[in-house]
Amino acid sequence: MAKKRKKPNAIQKFSRETIAELRKVSWPTRKEAISLSRVVIIVIFTVGIFLGVVDFIFARLFAFILG
């Protein structure tokens, strides 16, 4: 009689596959991570300031038009 292999449940399968994929990832060095984080922070502040200025201009424009 052949043994029945127990089918792994979905959570175990997901965990195993996730760990396998994370081992394939090319992780950045600490220096790369810090420099990329700086870039992201600068872009966030730049876009935030730009959107704030545009919002201010449109608010003033609509206030002027609508009286």
Distance bins in CASP14 RR format, pairs under 12 A and 6 or more apart:
PFRMAT RR
TARGET T0000
AUTHOR 0000-0000-0000
RMODE 2
METHOD distances of the structure
MODEL  1
6 12 0 0 0 0 0 1 0 0 0 0 0
7 13 0 0 0 0 1 0 0 0 0 0 0
8 14 0 0 0 0 1 0 0 0 0 0 0
8 15 0 0 0 0 1 0 0 0 0 0 0
8 16 1 0 0 1 0 0 0 0 0 0 0
8 17 0 0 0 0 0 1 0 0 0 0 0
9 15 0 0 0 0 0 1 0 0 0 0 0
9 16 0 0 0 0 0 1 0 0 0 0 0
10 16 0 0 0 0 0 1 0 0 0 0 0
10 17 0 0 0 0 0 1 0 0 0 0 0
11 17 0 0 0 0 0 1 0 0 0 0 0
11 18 0 0 0 0 0 1 0 0 0 0 0
12 18 0 0 0 0 0 1 0 0 0 0 0
12 19 0 0 0 0 0 1 0 0 0 0 0
13 19 0 0 0 0 0 1 0 0 0 0 0
13 20 0 0 0 0 0 1 0 0 0 0 0
14 20 0 0 0 0 0 1 0 0 0 0 0
14 21 0 0 0 0 0 1 0 0 0 0 0
15 21 0 0 0 0 0 1 0 0 0 0 0
15 22 0 0 0 0 0 1 0 0 0 0 0
16 22 0 0 0 0 0 1 0 0 0 0 0
16 23 0 0 0 0 0 1 0 0 0 0 0
17 23 0 0 0 0 0 1 0 0 0 0 0
17 24 0 0 0 0 0 1 0 0 0 0 0
18 24 0 0 0 0 0 1 0 0 0 0 0
18 25 0 0 0 0 0 1 0 0 0 0 0
19 25 0 0 0 0 0 1 0 0 0 0 0
26 32 0 0 0 0 0 1 0 0 0 0 0
27 33 0 0 0 0 1 0 0 0 0 0 0
28 34 0 0 0 0 1 0 0 0 0 0 0
28 35 0 0 0 0 1 0 0 0 0 0 0
28 36 1 0 0 1 0 0 0 0 0 0 0
28 37 0 0 0 0 1 0 0 0 0 0 0
29 35 0 0 0 0 1 0 0 0 0 0 0
29 36 0 0 0 0 0 1 0 0 0 0 0
30 36 0 0 0 0 0 1 0 0 0 0 0
30 37 0 0 0 0 0 1 0 0 0 0 0
31 37 0 0 0 0 0 1 0 0 0 0 0
31 38 0 0 0 0 0 1 0 0 0 0 0
32 38 0 0 0 0 0 1 0 0 0 0 0
32 39 0 0 0 0 0 1 0 0 0 0 0
33 39 0 0 0 0 0 1 0 0 0 0 0
33 40 0 0 0 0 0 1 0 0 0 0 0
34 40 0 0 0 0 0 1 0 0 0 0 0
34 41 0 0 0 0 0 1 0 0 0 0 0
35 41 0 0 0 0 0 1 0 0 0 0 0
35 42 0 0 0 0 0 1 0 0 0 0 0
36 42 0 0 0 0 0 1 0 0 0 0 0
36 43 0 0 0 0 0 1 0 0 0 0 0
37 43 0 0 0 0 0 1 0 0 0 0 0
37 44 0 0 0 0 0 1 0 0 0 0 0
38 44 0 0 0 0 0 1 0 0 0 0 0
38 45 0 0 0 0 0 1 0 0 0 0 0
39 45 0 0 0 0 0 1 0 0 0 0 0
39 46 0 0 0 0 0 1 0 0 0 0 0
40 46 0 0 0 0 0 1 0 0 0 0 0
40 47 0 0 0 0 0 1 0 0 0 0 0
41 47 0 0 0 0 0 1 0 0 0 0 0
41 48 0 0 0 0 0 1 0 0 0 0 0
42 48 0 0 0 0 0 1 0 0 0 0 0
42 49 0 0 0 0 0 1 0 0 0 0 0
43 49 0 0 0 0 0 1 0 0 0 0 0
43 50 0 0 0 0 0 1 0 0 0 0 0
44 50 0 0 0 0 0 1 0 0 0 0 0
44 51 0 0 0 0 0 1 0 0 0 0 0
45 51 0 0 0 0 0 1 0 0 0 0 0
45 52 0 0 0 0 0 1 0 0 0 0 0
46 52 0 0 0 0 0 1 0 0 0 0 0
46 53 0 0 0 0 0 1 0 0 0 0 0
47 53 0 0 0 0 0 1 0 0 0 0 0
47 54 0 0 0 0 0 1 0 0 0 0 0
48 54 0 0 0 0 1 0 0 0 0 0 0
48 55 0 0 0 0 1 0 0 0 0 0 0
48 56 0 0 0 0 0 1 0 0 0 0 0
49 55 0 0 0 0 0 1 0 0 0 0 0
49 56 0 0 0 0 0 1 0 0 0 0 0
50 56 0 0 0 0 0 1 0 0 0 0 0
50 57 0 0 0 0 0 1 0 0 0 0 0
51 57 0 0 0 0 0 1 0 0 0 0 0
51 58 0 0 0 0 0 1 0 0 0 0 0
52 58 0 0 0 0 1 0 0 0 0 0 0
52 59 0 0 0 0 1 0 0 0 0 0 0
52 60 0 0 0 0 0 1 0 0 0 0 0
53 59 0 0 0 0 0 1 0 0 0 0 0
53 60 0 0 0 0 0 1 0 0 0 0 0
54 60 0 0 0 0 0 1 0 0 0 0 0
54 61 0 0 0 0 0 1 0 0 0 0 0
55 61 0 0 0 0 0 1 0 0 0 0 0
55 62 0 0 0 0 0 1 0 0 0 0 0
56 62 0 0 0 0 0 1 0 0 0 0 0
56 63 0 0 0 0 0 1 0 0 0 0 0
57 63 0 0 0 0 0 1 0 0 0 0 0
57 64 0 0 0 0 0 1 0 0 0 0 0
58 64 0 0 0 0 0 1 0 0 0 0 0
58 65 0 0 0 0 0 1 0 0 0 0 0
58 66 0 0 0 0 0 1 0 0 0 0 0
59 65 0 0 0 0 0 1 0 0 0 0 0
59 66 0 0 0 0 0 1 0 0 0 0 0
60 66 0 0 0 0 0 1 0 0 0 0 0
60 67 0 0 0 0 0 1 0 0 0 0 0
61 67 0 0 0 0 0 1 0 0 0 0 0
END
